Amino acid sequence: FDYRIYNCDYGYNSDAWKTILPILGFIFGIVPNIIIVATTVPILKYLADAGKSARRVGGSVPWQGALTVVLTALVYCISTLPYAVNKIAIKCMKDPSDLLILFFFKFGNFLLKINVVANFYIYVLTIRSFRQFLLSKIRSVVSLLVSLQTSNIISTAGKLQLLN
């Protein structure tokens, strides 16, 4: 029994696919990480320069922007690299071990799922206006639920009085 999907890992057995799949794994697994790092560094440099300029005129630049960019890029790279490396390693190895197949496959998929959820928490932790927006929406939903519950209780009490 194997946890890999049959079509994805066993369906491409010709010699051409053995050459193409590691290249595609590099293109779709490693290149996006390189792009993320390559774009994050100039953004951070720009934010640092903006901070210096703002301090010269007596102002300040909020740290939330830089922290959000760094955390988002870091979580993305950490969550996608193990999956990409696993896919490339399995295709390049003649006889991959069960540990590589089972553990790293599951671990890589788990980290990909964490990446999907992480941005919400990064924004909540680093962006004050996002937290305020969420709190206002939560308060409006709670207020709506309380008013619906109150009207339901009043309606039920009225029906009970009619029955008596």
C-alpha positions as CSV (number, residue, x, y, z in Angstrom):
1,F,0.0,0.0,0.0
2,D,1.3,3.4,-0.9
3,Y,0.0,6.9,0.0
4,R,1.0,8.4,-3.3
5,I,-1.7,9.0,-5.9
6,Y,-1.4,6.3,-8.6
7,N,-1.8,8.5,-11.6
8,C,0.6,11.2,-10.5
9,D,3.4,8.9,-9.4
10,Y,3.0,5.8,-11.4
11,G,1.3,6.9,-14.6
12,Y,4.2,8.6,-16.2
13,N,6.8,5.8,-16.6
14,S,8.2,6.5,-20.1
15,D,11.8,7.8,-20.3
16,A,10.7,11.2,-21.5
17,W,8.6,11.8,-18.4
18,K,11.5,10.7,-16.2
19,T,13.4,13.7,-17.6
20,I,10.6,16.1,-17.8
21,L,9.0,15.7,-14.3
22,P,12.1,16.8,-12.3
23,I,12.4,19.9,-14.6
24,L,8.7,20.6,-14.1
25,G,9.1,20.0,-10.3
26,F,11.9,22.6,-10.3
27,I,9.9,25.1,-12.4
28,F,6.7,24.8,-10.3
29,G,8.3,24.1,-6.9
30,I,11.6,26.0,-6.6
31,V,11.2,28.9,-9.1
32,P,8.2,30.4,-7.2
33,N,10.2,30.4,-4.0
34,I,13.1,32.2,-5.8
35,I,10.6,34.7,-7.1
36,I,9.1,35.3,-3.7
37,V,12.6,35.9,-2.1
38,A,13.7,38.0,-5.1
39,T,10.6,40.3,-4.7
40,T,10.6,40.4,-0.9
41,V,14.2,41.7,-0.7
42,P,13.5,44.8,-2.8
43,I,10.3,45.5,-1.0
44,L,12.0,45.4,2.3
45,K,14.8,47.6,1.0
46,Y,12.2,50.1,-0.3
47,L,10.4,50.1,3.1
48,A,13.7,50.6,4.9
49,D,14.5,53.6,2.6
50,A,11.0,55.0,3.2
51,G,11.6,54.7,7.0
52,K,14.9,56.6,6.7
53,S,13.3,59.3,4.7
54,A,10.3,59.6,7.1
55,R,12.7,59.8,10.1
56,R,14.6,62.6,8.4
57,V,11.5,64.8,8.3
58,G,10.3,63.8,11.8
59,G,7.8,61.1,10.8
60,S,7.7,57.4,11.1
61,V,6.8,54.4,9.0
62,P,4.6,51.7,10.5
63,W,6.5,48.4,11.0
64,Q,3.4,46.4,10.1
65,G,4.0,46.5,6.4
66,A,7.6,45.1,6.6
67,L,6.6,42.5,9.1
68,T,3.6,41.3,7.0
69,V,5.8,41.0,3.9
70,V,8.5,39.1,5.7
71,L,6.2,36.7,7.5
72,T,4.1,36.0,4.4
73,A,7.2,35.3,2.3
74,L,8.8,33.2,5.1
75,V,5.7,31.1,5.6
76,Y,5.3,30.5,1.9
77,C,8.8,29.4,1.4
78,I,8.8,27.2,4.5
79,S,5.5,25.6,3.5
80,T,6.3,24.9,-0.2
81,L,10.0,23.9,-0.2
82,P,9.6,20.5,1.5
83,Y,6.9,19.4,-0.9
84,A,8.9,20.6,-4.0
85,V,12.1,19.0,-2.8
86,N,10.3,15.7,-2.0
87,K,8.8,15.6,-5.5
88,I,12.1,16.3,-7.2
89,A,14.0,13.8,-4.9
90,I,11.6,11.0,-5.6
91,K,11.8,11.5,-9.3
92,C,15.6,11.7,-9.3
93,M,16.2,8.7,-7.0
94,K,16.3,5.2,-8.4
95,D,14.8,3.6,-5.2
96,P,13.4,6.1,-2.8
97,S,13.1,4.9,0.8
98,D,9.7,4.5,2.5
99,L,10.6,7.3,4.9
100,L,11.0,9.7,2.0
101,I,7.9,8.6,0.3
102,L,5.6,8.4,3.3
103,F,6.9,10.9,5.8
104,F,8.0,13.8,3.6
105,F,5.0,13.3,1.3
106,K,2.6,13.7,4.2
107,F,4.7,16.4,5.8
108,G,4.9,18.4,2.6
109,N,1.2,18.2,2.0
110,F,0.5,19.2,5.6
111,L,2.7,22.3,5.2
112,L,0.9,23.3,2.0
113,K,-2.4,23.3,3.9
114,I,-0.9,25.4,6.7
115,N,0.2,27.9,4.1
116,V,-3.4,28.4,2.9
117,V,-4.5,29.3,6.5
118,A,-1.4,31.2,7.6
119,N,-2.1,34.5,5.7
120,F,-5.3,35.1,7.7
121,Y,-3.4,34.8,11.0
122,I,-0.4,36.8,9.7
123,Y,-2.8,39.7,8.8
124,V,-4.6,39.5,12.2
125,L,-1.2,39.6,14.1
126,T,0.4,42.3,12.1
127,I,-2.2,44.7,10.7
128,R,-4.2,46.7,13.2
129,S,-6.8,48.0,10.7
130,F,-7.5,44.4,9.7
131,R,-8.1,43.5,13.3
132,Q,-10.4,46.5,13.7
133,F,-12.3,45.5,10.6
134,L,-12.8,41.9,11.9
135,L,-13.9,43.1,15.3
136,S,-16.5,45.5,13.7
137,K,-17.8,42.6,11.6
138,I,-17.9,40.2,14.6
139,R,-19.7,42.8,16.7
140,S,-22.3,43.4,14.0
141,V,-23.0,39.7,13.6
142,V,-23.2,39.2,17.4
143,S,-25.6,42.1,17.6
144,L,-27.7,40.7,14.9
145,L,-27.8,37.3,16.5
146,V,-28.7,38.8,19.9
147,S,-31.5,40.9,18.4
148,L,-32.8,37.8,16.5
149,Q,-32.7,35.7,19.7
150,T,-34.4,38.5,21.7
151,S,-37.2,38.9,19.2
152,N,-37.6,35.1,19.1
153,I,-37.9,35.0,22.9
154,I,-40.4,37.8,22.9
155,S,-42.4,36.1,20.1
156,T,-42.4,32.8,22.0
157,A,-43.5,34.5,25.3
158,G,-46.3,36.2,23.4
159,K,-47.5,32.9,22.1
160,L,-47.4,31.4,25.5
161,Q,-49.5,34.2,26.9
162,L,-52.1,33.6,24.2
163,L,-52.3,29.9,25.1
164,N,-52.9,30.7,28.8
